[in-house]
């Protein structure tokens, strides 16, 4: 009965580590995507924020360590190698400590990260132009994409766009195209960028923001609302990962103890 339980534990640990190897590949790929992406809001932050670049390298490192850990766990479980299982346990413990530390650091620096993100977006809006260079154009398109998808305008509110000198220099009602209010049933998606003139617009000598046909709510509130709605899911995923790692540590210890006892039981007695 004991041998059967150990055999089940061994192969369960193998499957567990195979999933860990796949998870590590996903985390590593996510980190690479943050550094390489040029078509979403990530590119806006990644270019101007050192914190996001550091986070990307952390993801890559954690992903690589997780893949190595899964590999060691698979080999150690199948071949019952105590050394590899010991390394696997150590890596898993370090990974768990790193995750808890990262969570604590993020919690106590959430305000600073929020402020840094706001500064990046506000600066982008202030310098937004219809005649931008190719590098800046990709960042502007990324922000246009965010405003259209999230259905928001500006960071705090649509009034952030009044800091854009090029936009406010227009003598008629002109607004950011990506902020325009659209019908909910409109399923077509065509990226609108640059500045648009209001339909039926006539020269009135100034560009009045109150007449812009745009969303009034800023993207910051939308992001915060999304986080509040999905906070339970995010916490559930984090707790599930921690419990899974603790289970892996427990299984590796059990298998290590079995291998140790087996080694002594196989010693010839005279």
N, C-alpha and C positions, 0 to 999 in steps of 0.2 A: 504493500500500500504506500509506504514511504517512497520507494523508488518511482512508483507511478506518479505521485505528486510532484517529485522533483523533475521528472520528465516533462510533465505538463508545464511546470514553472519555467523550465529551460526554453521551451518553444514559445510560450507566451511572451517571455522576455525577448526572444528573437523578433517576433512580430511587433512588439512594442518599440524596439529599436529601429526596425525597418520604417515604421511610421515617423520616428524621430529623424531619421535620415532624410525622408521626404520633406518633413517640416523645416529642417535646416536648409534644404535647397530652396524652398519657398521664401524663407526669411532672407537668404543671401540674394535671391533674385529681386526681392523688394528693395533691398539696399542699392543694388545696381540700377534699378529703375529710377530711384530718386535722383541719382547722380546723372543718369543719361536722358531722362525725360525732358522734352522741350515743347510739349503740347498741352500742358495742363497747369493748374495753379501751383503745383509743386515746383515748376520751373521758375515761377515768379519769386518764390521764397528761397529756393536753392541758390539763385544767383546773388541775392542780396543778404542772405542770412547765414552766418557761419554756424549757428546752432543746428540748422537742418542738415548741413553738410556733415557735421560731427555725428548727428543721428544716423545718417546714411552709412558712414563708416562703422558705427556701432552695430547696425543691422548686418552689415557684411561680415564683421568679425563674429558676431553671435551665430549667424547662419553657418559659417565655416566650422566653428567649434561644435555646433550641434550636429553637423554632418559627420565630423570626425568622431564625436561621441557615439552617434548611432552606429557607425562602422565598427568601432571598438566593442560596443555592446553586442552586436550581432555575432562577431567572431568569437568573443569571449563566451557567449551563451552557448553557441553550437558546439564549440570545441572544449568548453569547460576549462578555460584558461583563467586562473585566479588573478594573474597580473593584469590582464586586459579588463577583467571585471572590476578590479580595484581602480584602474585608471578611469573606467567608465563612471564609477561611483564618485570619484573626485571631480571629474568634469561636470557631472550632473549637480553636485553640491555647489561648485563655483558658479554654474549657470543660474541656479536658483538664487544664490546670494546677489549676483549681478542684476537679476530681474527685480528683486526687492529693492536694491539700492537705486536702480533707475526709476522705479515707481515713486520712491520717496523724494528723489531729486526733482522729478517732474512735478510732483505735488507742491513742493515748497517753492518752485520757480515758475509755476503756471502763470502768475501775474506778469513776470518779466518776459516770458515767451509771448504772451498775448500782446504786450506793449511793443515788442520787437516786430511781431507780425504786422501790427497796425501801422507802425512807422514805414515798413517796406511798402505796404499797399498804398498808403497816403502819398508817399513819394512817387510811386508809379503813376497814380492818378494825376498828380500835379504836373508831371512831365509828359503825359500822354499827348501824342501828336498824330495828325493825319499824314505827316511827312517824316516818319521816323526811320532810322537806320534799320537794316535787316535784323540785327541782334535784338534791338529794342522792340521791333515789330513782333517778334515771336513772343516776347513777354506780354505785350499789349493784347495779342490775340488770346493768350492763355487767360488773362484777366477778363476779357470779353466773354470767353467761354464760361467762366465761373459765374459771371453776372447773369448770363442767359439761362444756364442750367439751374442755378439756385433761385432765380427770379428775385434779384436784389439789385441795389444800386449804391455804389460807393462802399466805404467801410463802416462808418458810424451811421450815415444816412446819405441820401442823394446829394445833400448840400456839400459833401466833400468835393464834388466836381466843380463847385464854384471857385475853387483854388486854381483851376486850370486856366491860365491866361489866354491861351489860344481859343478855347471854347467861349470864354466870356467876352472876347473881343468882337464876336459876331454881333451884328446890329439887328438880327432877327432871332426868332425863337429856334435855337439850335441845341441839341442834346446828344448825349452818348447813345449811339444806336443800340448797343447791347443792353441798355437799361430799359428799353421800350416795353411797355406793358403788352403782353400777348394773351390771346384767348387760351384757356386751359385745354380745350379740345383740339388745339392745333398740334398735330403729331409730327409735322415736318420740322426738320432742324436745319437751318441755314445760318452759319455764323455771321452775325452782323457786327461790323467793326467801324471805327471812325466816328464821325459826327454826322447827324442827320438833321434836316430841317423839318419842322412840324408841318403837316399837311395844311394847305390853305393859309400858309404863313405869309405875312406881309412885313415889309420893313417898318420897324417901329422905333428904331434908334437905340434899343438895348435888348439884351438877351435875358428875359425874366425867368429864373429857375422855377417859379411857381406855375408856369404855364407848360413846363416840360411834361410830356405824356409818358412818364417813367415810374418805376417802382419807388416808393418813398422809403421803404425799409432798407437798412444797410446790411451788408453781408455778414458783419460781425454777429448781429442778433440771430441771423439764420443759422450760422455755424454753432452758436451757443445752444439754440433750440434743438438742433440735431443731436448734439452731445447729450443734452438732458433727456431726449427721447430714447437714446440708445445707451444710456449709462448702465442700465441693468445688464444689457447684452455684453457690453465691454467688460464689466466687472466679472460676469459669469465666465467669459472666455479666459480671463486672467486667472481666476480661481481654478478653473478646470485644468489649465496648463500646470499650475503649481501642484495640484493634487496628483496629476499624471506623473510629474517629475518625482514626487515623493514616493509614489507607487513603484517607479522604476528603481529608485534607491533601495527600497525595501526588498524587491525581488532580487536585485544584485547581491545584497547582503545574505539573503537566504541561500542563494546558489553558491556563494563563496563558502559559507559555512558547511554546506553539503560536500563540496569538493574537498575541503580540508579534512572532514571526517572520513571521506572515502579514501583519501591518501593514506591515512593511518590504518584504516581497516584492511588495506591491501598489503601491509607490511608482513612478511612471513614471520611466524612465531615458532621458536625452537624450544 
